[in-house]
Amino acid sequence: MDELLTPEEVAEWFKTSTKMLANDRYLGRGPRFIKVGKYVRYRVADCKAYLDANQYTRTDTRVPA
């Protein structure tokens, strides 16, 4: 079973805020997330995949997957 992280843990890892993560969820961006009842959780693998998918060599060029 994959480890699940809280929004606070992901925000610390990504060096951002929980408000930014909430806004990304609302807009359909950011890492995939899971709803467990009323709680939001993130899989570690999904967070890593999100970071990998958003690597750039220049501001207009993504690193090929």
Buried (B, 14 or more C-beta within 10 A) or exposed (E): EEEBBEBEBBBEBBEEEBEEBBEBBEEEEBBEBEEEEEEBBBBBEBBEBBEEEEEEEEEEEEEEE
